[in-house]
Amino acid sequence: MLQQIVLRTLTILLWRFDRCFVHSFIQPIKGCLRYLHQYAETAAKQKYLSSKDKERELHCELADYFAKQWALVQHAKRHVHKFKIAHELMYQLEQGGRFAQLAQSLSDIEVFATLEPVTVTRFEMMRWWGELEGEGHNATDYFMRQMKTMFSTIKKHMSFANADHVVDDKNAEAHRLKVLKDLANFFNAMGLYSTAAVILQTVLKQERLNGGAAVAKTEEYGHDMRVLGQMYFTAGKNQEAERFLTQAKKVLCETDPVGNEEHIIRTNVMLANLFKKRHQYQESQTLIESAIVLCRKRVSG
């Protein structure tokens, strides 16, 4: 009995000594540990990161840990550490060289919805996909594999990490479509215009199915159609571009011709370029003249 008491007392004293000793080298700051002395950091690196293989192995262990944590929080509607866990998981997968798993995780719509709203991580995702492209993992391939089942998948699993306003099925559906619009814009920013256009076109089709013909006459729908036409225009798909830009111009002119003047001007210029490519110079000139008139009106107004 006395031996157990002595052993427990010594254990507590050693733990307190060890804790004080460690705190003289490491300080917790905003949830992270920072070395107070450069030589302590150097010693730790020599001990645990002595080679690239060892460093990669530790990153893989951390990736496994954060993968388990992500599995616990990914379907939580609100979780204070959800963003940090998702971001750390992507980073550790990258540093560990597990590119296939990184590509699979980045193409998860829940991961995208968690990381995309923050500008810094949005650019990081673009950088990751750029690196993955060099490793043979194409963003378009990964996301397009999901397109056929994406709507049914996110209806079942998407938990809206940053969507406090989601209170019923109608709002939930609207938020799902918004996330997919963000995905289309993400691909557009990466220069993958055809993929962006396919996703956005799918979203607009779903919006028409949900809201009926009235949806296609709203100003927001007109702006989305203009963006879709611009995506096809940049991708060099002229027939699709003309179709959607013409529809967009019609809706924008009918809803708010004054407020939408800038977008109508841009639409006219893109349509004029399309007609010029087909040697339809008269139609192209008419559109350019119309754009000039609107520009003068905006300047004088």
C-alpha positions in Angstrom: 0.0 0.0 0.0 2.8 2.4 1.0 4.7 1.5 -2.2 1.6 2.4 -4.3 1.3 5.8 -2.6 4.9 6.6 -3.1 4.8 5.5 -6.7 1.7 7.6 -7.4 3.3 10.6 -5.6 6.5 10.3 -7.6 4.5 9.9 -10.9 2.6 13.1 -10.1 5.8 15.0 -9.2 7.6 13.8 -12.3 4.6 14.8 -14.5 4.5 18.3 -13.0 8.3 18.6 -13.5 8.0 17.3 -17.0 5.1 19.7 -17.8 7.0 22.7 -16.4 10.1 21.6 -18.3 8.2 21.3 -21.6 6.4 24.7 -21.0 9.8 26.3 -20.9 10.4 25.3 -24.5 6.8 25.3 -26.0 4.0 27.8 -25.6 0.4 27.2 -26.8 -0.9 30.1 -29.0 -4.4 30.1 -30.5 -4.7 26.3 -30.4 -1.2 25.7 -31.8 2.2 25.0 -30.1 5.1 27.4 -30.8 8.7 26.8 -29.9 10.1 29.6 -27.6 13.7 28.9 -28.6 15.2 28.1 -32.0 17.5 25.4 -30.7 14.4 23.5 -29.3 12.8 23.5 -32.7 16.0 22.4 -34.4 16.4 19.5 -31.9 12.9 18.4 -32.5 13.4 18.4 -36.2 16.6 16.4 -35.9 14.9 13.9 -33.7 11.6 13.4 -35.6 12.2 14.8 -39.1 15.6 13.5 -39.8 14.8 12.4 -43.4 12.1 13.1 -46.1 10.8 9.6 -45.7 10.4 10.1 -41.9 8.7 13.4 -42.5 6.3 12.0 -45.0 5.5 9.1 -42.7 4.6 11.5 -39.9 2.4 13.5 -42.3 0.6 10.3 -43.2 0.0 9.5 -39.6 -1.5 13.0 -39.1 -3.6 12.6 -42.2 -5.0 9.3 -40.8 -5.8 11.1 -37.5 -7.6 14.0 -39.2 -9.4 11.7 -41.6 -10.9 10.0 -38.5 -11.8 13.4 -37.1 -13.4 14.5 -40.4 -15.5 11.3 -40.4 -17.0 12.4 -37.0 -17.8 16.0 -38.0 -18.4 16.0 -41.8 -22.2 15.6 -41.4 -22.6 17.9 -38.5 -24.6 21.0 -39.4 -22.5 23.2 -37.2 -19.1 22.3 -35.6 -16.6 24.8 -34.4 -13.6 22.8 -35.7 -15.1 21.5 -38.9 -13.2 24.0 -41.2 -9.9 23.5 -39.4 -10.2 19.7 -39.6 -11.0 19.7 -43.3 -8.2 22.1 -44.1 -5.7 20.2 -42.0 -6.7 16.9 -43.6 -6.0 18.3 -47.1 -2.7 19.8 -46.0 -1.4 16.6 -44.4 -2.5 14.5 -47.4 -0.6 16.8 -49.7 2.6 16.8 -47.5 2.3 13.0 -47.1 2.2 12.5 -50.9 -1.2 10.8 -50.8 -2.4 12.4 -54.0 -5.2 10.0 -54.9 -6.8 10.4 -51.5 -6.3 14.2 -51.7 -8.1 14.3 -55.0 -10.9 12.2 -53.7 -11.3 14.3 -50.6 -11.2 17.6 -52.5 -13.9 16.4 -54.9 -16.1 15.6 -51.9 -18.9 18.2 -52.1 -19.0 18.5 -48.3 -15.3 19.4 -48.2 -15.8 21.9 -51.0 -18.8 23.5 -49.2 -16.7 23.8 -46.0 -13.5 25.3 -47.5 -14.8 27.3 -50.5 -16.4 30.3 -48.6 -12.9 31.3 -47.3 -10.9 33.2 -50.0 -7.5 31.9 -48.9 -8.5 28.2 -48.9 -10.3 28.7 -52.2 -7.0 29.7 -53.7 -5.3 26.8 -51.9 -7.8 24.4 -53.4 -6.9 25.7 -56.9 -3.2 25.2 -56.1 -3.8 21.7 -54.8 -5.7 20.8 -58.0 -2.9 22.3 -60.0 -0.4 20.0 -58.3 -2.7 17.0 -58.6 -3.0 17.7 -62.4 0.8 17.0 -62.6 0.3 13.8 -60.7 -2.4 12.6 -63.2 -5.4 13.5 -61.1 -7.7 15.8 -63.1 -10.3 17.9 -61.3 -12.8 17.6 -64.1 -12.6 13.8 -64.1 -13.2 13.5 -60.4 -16.1 15.9 -60.2 -17.8 14.8 -63.4 -17.9 11.2 -62.1 -20.2 12.5 -59.4 -22.4 14.7 -61.6 -24.9 12.0 -62.4 -25.6 11.3 -58.7 -24.5 14.6 -57.2 -28.0 15.9 -56.6 -29.2 12.8 -54.9 -25.9 12.5 -52.9 -26.0 15.9 -51.4 -29.7 15.7 -50.6 -28.9 12.7 -48.4 -25.5 13.8 -46.9 -24.9 17.5 -47.2 -25.0 19.1 -43.8 -24.6 22.8 -44.7 -21.7 23.7 -42.5 -22.2 27.4 -42.9 -26.0 27.6 -43.5 -27.8 28.8 -40.4 -30.7 29.9 -42.6 -31.6 26.4 -43.8 -34.8 25.6 -42.0 -36.9 23.5 -44.4 -36.6 21.5 -47.5 -37.2 24.4 -49.8 -34.3 26.4 -48.3 -32.2 23.3 -48.2 -32.6 22.8 -51.9 -31.8 26.4 -52.6 -28.6 26.1 -50.6 -27.6 22.9 -52.5 -28.0 24.7 -55.8 -26.0 27.7 -54.5 -23.1 25.4 -53.5 -23.1 23.9 -57.0 -23.1 27.4 -58.5 -20.1 28.1 -56.3 -18.5 24.9 -57.7 -19.2 26.1 -61.3 -17.6 29.5 -60.5 -14.7 27.7 -58.9 -14.0 25.7 -62.1 -14.5 28.9 -64.1 -11.8 30.6 -62.0 -9.5 27.6 -62.6 -9.9 28.1 -66.4 -11.9 24.8 -66.8 -14.7 26.6 -68.6 -16.5 23.6 -70.2 -16.8 21.8 -66.9 -18.0 25.0 -65.2 -20.6 25.5 -67.9 -21.9 21.9 -67.6 -22.3 22.2 -63.8 -24.0 25.6 -64.1 -26.3 24.4 -66.8 -27.3 21.4 -64.7 -28.1 23.8 -61.8 -30.2 26.1 -64.0 -32.1 23.1 -65.3 -32.8 21.9 -61.8 -34.0 25.4 -60.8 -36.5 25.4 -63.7 -37.8 22.0 -62.6 -38.2 23.2 -59.0 -39.7 26.6 -59.7 -41.4 26.3 -63.0 -41.4 28.6 -66.0 -41.6 31.7 -63.7 -38.0 31.1 -62.6 -36.7 31.6 -66.1 -38.1 35.1 -66.2 -36.3 36.4 -63.0 -33.4 38.8 -63.0 -31.2 36.4 -61.1 -31.8 33.7 -63.7 -30.9 36.2 -66.4 -27.6 36.9 -64.7 -26.9 33.2 -64.4 -27.7 32.6 -68.1 -25.2 35.4 -69.0 -22.5 33.8 -66.9 -23.2 30.5 -68.5 -23.1 32.0 -72.0 -19.8 33.7 -71.1 -18.4 30.3 -69.9 -19.3 28.7 -73.2 -17.9 31.7 -75.1 -14.6 31.5 -73.3 -14.5 27.7 -73.9 -14.9 28.3 -77.7 -18.3 26.7 -77.9 -19.9 29.4 -80.0 -23.3 27.7 -80.7 -24.1 27.2 -77.0 -22.7 30.6 -76.1 -25.0 32.4 -78.6 -28.0 30.4 -77.4 -27.5 31.3 -73.7 -26.3 34.9 -74.2 -29.4 35.6 -76.4 -31.7 34.2 -73.7 -29.8 36.2 -71.0 -30.1 39.5 -72.9 -33.9 38.9 -73.4 -34.4 38.3 -69.6 -32.2 41.2 -68.5 -33.9 43.6 -70.9 -37.4 42.5 -69.7 -36.6 42.6 -65.9 -34.6 45.8 -65.4 -33.1 47.3 -68.6 -31.7 50.3 -66.7 -30.1 48.5 -63.8 -28.7 45.7 -66.1 -27.2 48.1 -68.7 -23.6 47.1 -68.0 -24.4 43.4 -68.3 -26.4 44.0 -71.5 -23.5 45.9 -73.0 -21.1 43.0 -72.2 -23.6 40.5 -73.7 -23.9 42.6 -76.8 -20.1 42.7 -77.2 -19.8 38.9 -76.8 -22.6 38.3 -79.3 -21.0 40.7 -81.7 -17.8 38.7 -81.6 -19.6 35.5 -82.2 -21.4 37.0 -85.3 -18.0 38.4 -86.5 -16.5 34.9 -86.4 -19.3 33.7 -88.6 -18.7 36.7 -91.0 -22.1 38.1 -90.1 -20.8 41.6 -90.1 -24.1 43.4 -90.3 -25.5 41.8 -87.2 -22.2 42.3 -85.4 -22.1 46.0 -86.3 -25.7 46.4 -85.0 -24.8 44.9 -81.6 -21.7 47.1 -81.3 -23.6 50.2 -82.1 -26.2 49.3 -79.6 -23.5 48.8 -77.0 -22.0 52.2 -77.8 -25.4 53.9 -77.4 -25.8 52.3 -73.9 -22.3 53.2 -72.9 -22.9 56.9 -73.9 -26.1 56.8 -72.0 -24.4 55.5 -68.8 -21.7 58.2 -69.1 -24.1 61.1 -69.6 -26.4 59.8 -67.0 
